[in-house]
Amino acid sequence: MRPEVSVAIPMHNEEGNVELLYHELKEVMEGLRLRYEIIFVNDGSTDGTGELLKEIAKGDGTVRVVELDGNFGEAAALSAGYQFAQGDWIITMDGDGQNDPRDISALLEMLRKGYKAVSGWRRKRKEDYLSRVLPSRVVNWLIALVTGVKIHDVGCGLKGYRSSLVKGYQIPHGFHRFLPALFGVKDEEVAEVEVNDRRRRSGRSHYGLGRIFEVIRELLTVRFAISDAEGWRRRIHKARGAISLGGVGALILLIFSFNPLTLILLLTMIALASLCLLIERNLLRFIRAQKEGVFRVREVMNG
């Protein structure tokens, strides 16, 4: 019979976390008394993660291992999890052991109440305040401001969705930071659940301070991507052309007659044209992702 719940977990070099995570998750899912499946997406691990996952899948028919043909990133691994999930509800969580599987029941309760998406909220985070918690709060505030979906902790990997919301969705690199807003949900269609945050048990974090600059770059695009990516790409392309033409005119004026105001106008047009180009390229990347996909699969065990 088709599972009621699918748990999809991106994995990249988590050799030291695989077995404990599996046993914890297995115990929780058995206790829920629901038909379930566990999907591990191995995203090009170079340690023993893949071998351990395959051994687990050999002995457990509820476990599927999706082996990607390379390291495509977390966004692509999540997309693969959505694609292969068969359940009515899809739960996603990180593979490093920081998410507590015991919180899954609270997410499912909210989905049963009719919410389209549920996001975990690590209210008491076990990480350094200055390097991780404070930047995260700034990012969360910016994302809520731009998308209109007021989530306290968009970076929490523990999330739940109706399958119909995410099925077949291809997330370009970096855009997973805007889930669930990226799926076009309204603020009132999303619930939050306070979840337990645990310290990483093994390995190292794949995130750093540099991600805040990536988030700002994608923030310039996400609102357009959510509403009408192709339509906005065309409009911004035309606007960039008009601005560039105006910039050429300002440059000609500046060559024949130097004027500080003309220089300011030229620099402003260069900045606006550059911004339009950045947004246009990001939108094109988003559009191509939906058409061409963001990952390739090498092998599926128990598929």
N, C-alpha and C positions, 0 to 999 in steps of 0.2 A: 504493500500500500504506500501511497505517496506520503512523505513526512509532513507533519503540521508545522514544524519549526526547523529552519536551517541555521546553523551557526557557522559563519564564514570567518576564517582567521588568516590574514596575510602573515607569511613567515619569511624572514630573511636573516640568516645566520643566527638562529636561536637554538643551537644544539643543546645548550645547557638548560633550556626551559621546556623543551618539547614534552618529555615524559611526565613531568609534574603537572604541566598545564593540561595534558590529555586526561590524566587520572582525576584531577579536580573537576574538569568539565564533564567527564563521563559520569561521575558520581552525582553531580547536580542534575544533569539531563535525565538520568534514570529516575531520580526522585520526583521529577515533574509529571511523570506518567503521561507523556505525550509522545507521539511518533516524531522522531527527530533524526537529523543527520548532522554530522560534523564535517565541514569542508576546510581542509588545510590547503592554502594556496602557497606553494613553495616558489618564492620570487627570486630564483637564481642564486640560492644559497651556495657558498663556497666551502662551508664546513660540513659537518655530518648531519645537518638538519634533514635533508632529503631522504637519506638512508633510514633514519629513525622513523620518519613519517610513514615510509613504505612498510616498515616492519609492523607498525601499529595497524595500518590498513589491512595487512594480510590476516590479522587475527580479529578484526572487528568490522563487520559488514556495515555498520552505521557510519564508518569513517571513509571519506573520499579524499584522495590527494590529487590536486591539480598542479602538475609540474609545468611551470612556465619556461619557455625557451629563452631564458636570459633574465637579467635583472631589470624589470620595467618600472619599478617603484610602487609605492603603497597605493596610489590612485588606481593603477592598472590592476594590481592584485585584488583590490576591492571590486573592481569591475568584473574580474573573472569570477569572484565569489558570487556576485549577483547573478551572473549568467548561468552558473552551474547549480545554483540553489533551486530546490524543488518545493520547498515549504511555502505555506501561506504567509508566514512571517519569517523575516530574515534578521538574525542578530549578528552584528559584527563586533569583534573585539581584537585587541592587540595580542601579539604572540609572545610578548616578553614577560608575562605573568603579573603585570601591574594591575590589570583589570581582574576583578574578583568574579568568577563564574556564578557565585551565589546571588549576585545582583540581577541575573537574567530573569528570574521570576517576576521582579518588580517591573521590568521593561515589558514583559509579556502582558502583565496586568493592565498597563496603560494602552497597549495595542488592542486588547479585548474591549476596552472602553470606547474605542472608535478613533483614537488618534492615528494619523497616518505615519507619524515618526516619533520616536522617543530618543532623547539624548541623555547620556549619563553626565552627572555633574560631580566632579571631584572637589567637593567643597573644602576638604581638609587634605591638601596635596602634600605628598611626602618628598618634595623636591626643593632645591635651593630657591629662595624667594627672589633674589635679584636676577639670577640668570635664567630662571624658568617661569616662576609664578607671575612675577610682575609683567614681563613681556607678554605672557599669555593673556593677562587681563586686558592689556592695551589692545591686543589683537582681537579678543572677543568683543570688546566695545566697538571697535571699528567695523567688524563684520556685522554686528547687530545694527549699527547705524546705516550701513550701505544696503543690506539685504532686507531689513525690516523684520527679520526673525530673531527674537531676543533670546539667545542661548548664552548661558553663563560660561560654558566650557565646550566650545566647538572642537577643541583638540582631543577630547576624550574619545578613545576608540570604541568604547562600549555604546553601541547604538542599536535601535530596533526599527524595522520598517515593515509596512505592508509590502508583500512581494510585488504587487502590481505597480507600486510607486517606482521601484528601482530596476525592475527586470529589463535587461538589455541595455541599460545605460552605460555609456562609455565615458569615464572620467579622465580628462587630460591631466598630465603631471601638474601637481600643485593645487588643483581645484578640489581635492578631497577635503581641504581645510574649510570649505564652505558648506559641508553637509550638516544638516539636511536641506538648508535653504536652496542649494543648487538644483534640487528636484522640483522647485517651483511651489513648495508648500507655503501656506500662510501661517502667520504666527500662532493663531488659535488652533491650528491643526497639529501642532508639535507640543509634546509634553517633555518635562525634565524629571529625572529621578536622581536623587543623591546616591552616589555609589562609593564604595570603599576604594581608596587608592593605596596601592602597595608599592614598596620599593622594588626596583628591578632586581631579580634574583641572580641573573647571570648575563654576561655579555655587556655591550655598551649601547647607549642611546644613539639613535641615528639622527637626532635633531640638535641644533645649536642656535646661537643667537642670530645667525645669518638668515634664518627662516623668516624673521619679521620683515626683512626687506622683500623677500619673495611674496609674502602675503600682501604687502602694500602694492606690489606690481600687479598681482592678480585681482586685487580689490578694484582696480581701475576698470576691469573687464567684466566682473561677475554679474553686475546688475544688467548689463546688456545681454549677456549670455542667457540669463534666466528668462528674460522677456521674449526676445526675438533675435537670436544671434546673427542670422543671415541678413535680416533686414537692417539691423544696426551696422553690420559690417559695410554694407553698401552705402549707407548714409555717411558714415565716418570716412569712407574712401573719397566720397564726393567733397566732403568738408575739407579733407586734407589737400585735395587738388586745388580748391578755391583759396585756401590759406597759403599754399605754396606759390600760387600765381600772384597773390598779393605781396608775398615776400620778395618775389622777383622785382615787382614794381618798386617796392621800398628800397631794394638794393640799387636799382638804376638811379632813383632820386638821390640816394646817398653818394653815389659815384660822382654825379654832376654837381651836387650842392650839399655839402655836409651840414647836417642839422641834428642836434642831440635828440630831438623828438622822433625824427626819422630812424635814428639808430635804435632807440628804445622800441619803436614799432617793429623794426626788422627782427630784433632779438626776441620779441614777444611772439612773432609769427613763426620763427624757427622753433621755439619751445612748444607752441601749440601743434605745429606740424609733426614734431617728434612724438608728442603725446598721442596724437591721432594714429601715427604709425605703430606705436607700441600696442595700443588697444586693438587696432585692426589686425595685427599679427596674432595677438592672443585669441581674438575671435575666430580667426581662420584656423588656428590650432584646435579650438574647441569644435568647430564645424567638421573638420577633417576627422577628429576623434570619433564623432558619432557615425560618420560614413565608413571609415576604414578600420576602426577599432584601435585599442591601445595596448594590446598584448597578443602574444602567440603562445599556443599550448603545445608542449612537447609530448605530454603523456597524462592520462587520467587513470588512477587506480580506483577500482570499485565503481567506475562510471557507467 
